[in-house]
C-alpha cells in the first residue's frame, strides 16, 4: 500500500459550509476529547476439552494407612537413691562440699571415701578389681554424689547391690547369682532381670544385635520356644536395651505405610511400567516381590484399575502418588484443544501465510464486511462532464485451504501435526485447533512474526538554488571548493555524481512573448549528512544569502517495505483524443487525461537491524509548457527523473541534486510601433538575451520510529523543521 502526501490546501470544508473570510476572524475553539468507549479485550484463554466436557468417572475414596507404634515405658528408674541405707543426711538434695583426689587408687580404697561422705555401710566382694583416677572439688548434693559413685563402679565392672543395713559391692559377672532378684525384698537388689517378648522377628537375631550394647558381665539368654529374651543387666543400661529391642523388633515390610491409587486415564499395567522406568532414575528402586530389601513395592490390580504401593517412609509414598497423578492422564502433547491468538501488530492473514509455510495447516478465512466508497468532485477538463462513481466491494466469501497429506513411509514430526486455523479478519485474530505440543511451536513462531512494523519518519525539503558566479558549475562543485574539509570535520560524505540523461534544447514560448530554452541536466550530485548536521545553514553557506528558496518541506511516515509518495504540484490535463462534427473542422469534443506534475518523490524504506535505512528513491521533476512546435491546445510535459538506491543511517540526511535548469529569456526594447514594423523594425529596437540558471536540491532525512518513540517527539521534529524553513525564507 502506497502512502501519499500531497502538498495542497491545509484546510478543507464540507459542502455548503462557509469558510472564515480572514484567519484572524476564525474563533479559536478548544477541542474537548469525548469519553470514548473502549473495546473489550478478546479472551485468549485456551479451550481445554477435558475441562469443558470432562469424562464421567466413579468416585474413589483414597486413604493413607500409617501404623503407629506404642512405646513401652521402663519399669523402674535407671538409678535409685538408697534412702534407707544412707544415714546422717537429712536432705539428699542439700549441697555440701565434696573433694576427692584419686590417682590410680584401687577401687577398694575409693569405696571407703564415698562411704565416709554419704555415711553408709558397705561390703566389697573379693573379686572386685580396678583402679580409679579422678579429682573432684565441688559442691554436690547427696543424690549427685551417689550417681557419681555408681558410675565409677560401672566403669570398673562392678555394681552396688542393696542389702539390709549395708551395700554390697559386687562384679557384674555375679549379677545372675544375685539371690534377691525376684523375691519381694526391701531394699531391692541393684540388678534388673527382664523377659522381653520378641513379636515380629526371631529372638536369636535380636540377641546377636544386643550383645555389643550390654554391660560387661551382664547376661542374655534366648528362649526359642516363646521367642523371648532373658536379660540380667544393670538398671542404668536397661532403657538403652529396651529401645534397641523396640527398634529391632518391627513388623518389617508389613508395617510399612501403603497406599491404593485408582487409575483414571491410563491402564494400571501401563502406569506400573512407566513407574518402574521413572522411579529408579530418581533414586527410588522398585520391585514387585518380597522381601524387597528396602525397595518400593508396586503391584497392579488390572480388574480394579488400581495400583497398590508400599514403602518404608510416608514421604516416598507421597512422591509415588505425585508421579502417578502426573502420569495418569492422556497424552497432553497429542490431545487436541482450541487456542486463540490475538494479533497484536501484524495481520491475521499474514500470520496465517507464515504458518502455512512451516506447518500442515488447514485454514479458513472469514469474509470482510461490505463497504461503500464514493468519490466525487474530480478535477475536470474543459468539455468533460463531472461524474460521481460509487464503488461497492463485494463481501468476501470464506476461503479454505486444505492441509497436505503425509507421504507413505515418511516419519511424522511435530511439523506434520494437523493444524486447523480460522482466520478472523474482522477481529484480527487466529483460532487454532491443534495439540499442545504443536501449538507451543505455533505460538513461538507467531510471536516472532507478530512484532510492531518498523516505521520511518521521512522528512523531505525541496530547495531551489539560484546559481550565481560562485556556484556556476553546480552546487556540488561549489561545496567541494568552498568547504573541502567540511566532509571530514562534520561527518559529511560526498558519494559522487550520477549522470542523469535528460533531453535538452527544448524551446518554450512564454505568455509574455519571451522564449525559454532548456539545456537539460548536468551531472547529478548526492551528499550524505549524518546526525547533528545543520542542513539549511550549509545550503546558505554554499549558495549565498538570498539564493536558497525552500519550495516545500513535507513529512510522511512509512512502514518498512512500504512505498511512500510525496507529490508537490498540480494535475495537468492532457488531450488524449477527440472528435469533430464537421469534416476537417476543429475538435468540438475532447478526451482528457490528468497527469501529475511538479516534484514527485517516491521513497521505499527498508530498515535494517542496525537501524540503517535503505532507501529506494525515485525523484521526478516535471512541468507543463505550451510547445508551439507541437500544438497550442495541449501542454508538453517536461520530465526529469532520478532513481537510485542508497543506505542512510538513522537520523541522517541525504541530499540529491544536479537537476540544473537554464532559462533563457529573449526581450526587445525600442520605439513603440516602429520597432514592430517588418523589415525596418530592427533599426528602431534593441534585442537582449538574459539567462537564469537554478538547481533543484532534495534533502531527505530519515528517523527510525520504534516503540519508544512518541507522538510528542514527532511533533517536536515537525515544529523544528517548520522553524528552520521560516528562518530560511526570511533570509
HUQUITA-V208870 format. One record per residue. N is the residue number from 0. PHI is phi in whole degrees, 0 to 359 (none if undefined). Layout:
((N PHI) (N PHI))
This chain:
((0 none) (1 269) (2 263) (3 235) (4 231) (5 249) (6 280) (7 225) (8 293) (9 275) (10 230) (11 224) (12 233) (13 289) (14 296) (15 93) (16 276) (17 260) (18 280) (19 298) (20 292) (21 230) (22 297) (23 288) (24 278) (25 287) (26 284) (27 277) (28 249) (29 285) (30 270) (31 256) (32 287) (33 289) (34 283) (35 275) (36 282) (37 270) (38 287) (39 287) (40 291) (41 291) (42 283) (43 247) (44 289) (45 296) (46 264) (47 269) (48 298) (49 294) (50 274) (51 285) (52 231) (53 289) (54 283) (55 282) (56 226) (57 286) (58 290) (59 236) (60 275) (61 248) (62 226) (63 261) (64 244) (65 246) (66 292) (67 251) (68 253) (69 272) (70 261) (71 283) (72 279) (73 297) (74 285) (75 214) (76 290) (77 300) (78 231) (79 247) (80 279) (81 280) (82 297) (83 280) (84 254) (85 262) (86 250) (87 87) (88 243) (89 287) (90 241) (91 293) (92 262) (93 277) (94 276) (95 213) (96 287) (97 236) (98 220) (99 229) (100 212) (101 256) (102 231) (103 55) (104 277) (105 299) (106 298) (107 293) (108 264) (109 285) (110 300) (111 299) (112 296) (113 289) (114 294) (115 291) (116 285) (117 271) (118 63) (119 231) (120 267) (121 216) (122 220) (123 255) (124 293) (125 297) (126 276) (127 283) (128 233) (129 127) (130 231) (131 233) (132 238) (133 199) (134 233) (135 229) (136 213) (137 201) (138 262) (139 223) (140 278) (141 295) (142 297) (143 295) (144 294) (145 295) (146 297) (147 295) (148 297) (149 293) (150 293) (151 295) (152 297) (153 295) (154 293) (155 271) (156 80) (157 227) (158 213) (159 259) (160 268) (161 276) (162 233) (163 297) (164 90) (165 207) (166 245) (167 261) (168 272) (169 230) (170 284) (171 298) (172 297) (173 261) (174 298) (175 296) (176 267) (177 296) (178 274) (179 248) (180 279) (181 269) (182 290) (183 278) (184 234) (185 221) (186 275) (187 279) (188 295) (189 279) (190 221) (191 243) (192 247) (193 229) (194 256) (195 252) (196 279) (197 264) (198 258) (199 248) (200 231) (201 286) (202 295) (203 296) (204 293) (205 290) (206 302) (207 297) (208 281) (209 274) (210 305) (211 296) (212 259) (213 271) (214 289) (215 299) (216 100) (217 288) (218 238) (219 222) (220 231) (221 268) (222 245) (223 298) (224 301) (225 257) (226 52) (227 233) (228 247) (229 255) (230 242) (231 242) (232 212) (233 293) (234 302) (235 293) (236 262) (237 292) (238 303) (239 294) (240 292) (241 296) (242 295) (243 295) (244 298) (245 297) (246 282) (247 277) (248 271) (249 243) (250 289) (251 72) (252 291) (253 291) (254 269) (255 294) (256 293) (257 223) (258 212) (259 243) (260 246) (261 269) (262 273) (263 260) (264 249) (265 245) (266 303) (267 298) (268 297) (269 294) (270 293) (271 297) (272 298) (273 291) (274 292) (275 298) (276 275) (277 273) (278 298) (279 299) (280 295) (281 274) (282 84) (283 240) (284 295) (285 231) (286 212) (287 240) (288 233) (289 231) (290 292) (291 271) (292 69) (293 93) (294 280) (295 288) (296 257) (297 232) (298 211) (299 247) (300 244) (301 300) (302 297) (303 264) (304 56) (305 230) (306 237) (307 254) (308 235) (309 220) (310 210) (311 287) (312 236) (313 297) (314 297) (315 292) (316 297) (317 296) (318 294) (319 298) (320 297) (321 299) (322 290) (323 297) (324 294) (325 289) (326 278) (327 276) (328 202) (329 294) (330 296) (331 294) (332 291) (333 250) (334 267) (335 277) (336 219) (337 251) (338 238) (339 237) (340 234) (341 276) (342 290) (343 264) (344 232) (345 266) (346 239) (347 297) (348 292) (349 296) (350 293) (351 295) (352 297) (353 293) (354 295) (355 295) (356 285) (357 253) (358 239) (359 274) (360 258) (361 230) (362 249) (363 233) (364 254) (365 284) (366 280) (367 285) (368 292) (369 290) (370 217) (371 241) (372 227) (373 230) (374 236) (375 210) (376 58) (377 288) (378 294) (379 240) (380 264) (381 302) (382 90) (383 260) (384 254) (385 295) (386 227) (387 241) (388 249) (389 282) (390 234) (391 243) (392 277) (393 284) (394 303) (395 287) (396 285) (397 300) (398 247) (399 229) (400 241) (401 272) (402 280) (403 277) (404 270) (405 284) (406 291) (407 298) (408 87) (409 267) (410 287) (411 283) (412 239) (413 295) (414 284) (415 267) (416 295) (417 300) (418 234) (419 262) (420 238) (421 250) (422 268) (423 265) (424 286) (425 288) (426 273) (427 56) (428 209) (429 247) (430 251) (431 237) (432 246) (433 195) (434 276) (435 298) (436 294) (437 292) (438 292) (439 300) (440 287) (441 298) (442 296) (443 295) (444 293) (445 295) (446 294) (447 285) (448 269) (449 273) (450 239) (451 299) (452 294) (453 286) (454 241) (455 232) (456 271) (457 255) (458 250) (459 249) (460 228) (461 258) (462 242) (463 252) (464 257) (465 277) (466 276) (467 245) (468 297) (469 285) (470 236) (471 293) (472 265) (473 106) (474 294) (475 297) (476 293) (477 295) (478 294) (479 292) (480 284) (481 275) (482 230) (483 294) (484 270) (485 295) (486 297) (487 279) (488 282) (489 237) (490 54) (491 241) (492 242) (493 267) (494 273) (495 96) (496 273) (497 235) (498 280) (499 243) (500 291) (501 221) (502 291) (503 231) (504 76) (505 274) (506 260) (507 236) (508 273) (509 274) (510 291) (511 272) (512 93) (513 274) (514 238) (515 234) (516 243) (517 270) (518 262) (519 85) (520 241) (521 278) (522 300) (523 286) (524 216) (525 216) (526 230) (527 239) (528 265) (529 270) (530 296) (531 62) (532 254) (533 276) (534 290) (535 295) (536 295) (537 293) (538 298) (539 294) (540 295) (541 277) (542 277) (543 98) (544 295) (545 87) (546 257) (547 246) (548 230) (549 278) (550 283) (551 201) (552 221) (553 283) (554 227) (555 209) (556 253) (557 222) (558 281) (559 298) (560 83) (561 254) (562 279) (563 239) (564 237) (565 246) (566 239) (567 243) (568 171) (569 217) (570 267) (571 250) (572 284) (573 239) (574 287) (575 252) (576 177) (577 175) (578 212) (579 233) (580 280) (581 244) (582 288) (583 79) (584 274) (585 289) (586 291) (587 262) (588 227) (589 241) (590 250) (591 246) (592 230) (593 270) (594 233) (595 288) (596 229) (597 114) (598 257) (599 245) (600 242) (601 248) (602 232) (603 240) (604 269) (605 228) (606 271) (607 269) (608 293) (609 271) (610 65) (611 276) (612 241) (613 271) (614 249) (615 260) (616 249) (617 230) (618 250) (619 228) (620 243) (621 228) (622 213) (623 256) (624 215) (625 272) (626 261) (627 294) (628 286) (629 256) (630 197) (631 267) (632 267) (633 225) (634 265) (635 256) (636 270) (637 269) (638 244) (639 232) (640 235) (641 220) (642 224) (643 203) (644 230) (645 213) (646 243) (647 237) (648 289) (649 300) (650 87) (651 277) (652 230) (653 252) (654 244) (655 244) (656 212) (657 91) (658 275) (659 264) (660 236) (661 248) (662 248) (663 258) (664 239) (665 261) (666 232) (667 220) (668 218) (669 171) (670 285) (671 303) (672 69) (673 290) (674 289) (675 260) (676 287) (677 299) (678 71) (679 249) (680 293) (681 294) (682 284) (683 249) (684 219) (685 236) (686 269) (687 225) (688 238) (689 243) (690 234) (691 231) (692 246) (693 218) (694 234) (695 263) (696 246) (697 237) (698 252) (699 240) (700 250) (701 244) (702 227) (703 285) (704 261) (705 252) (706 293) (707 283) (708 288) (709 238) (710 296) (711 298) (712 295) (713 293) (714 295) (715 297) (716 297) (717 295) (718 294) (719 296) (720 296) (721 297) (722 296) (723 294) (724 294) (725 298) (726 295) (727 291) (728 292) (729 297) (730 292))
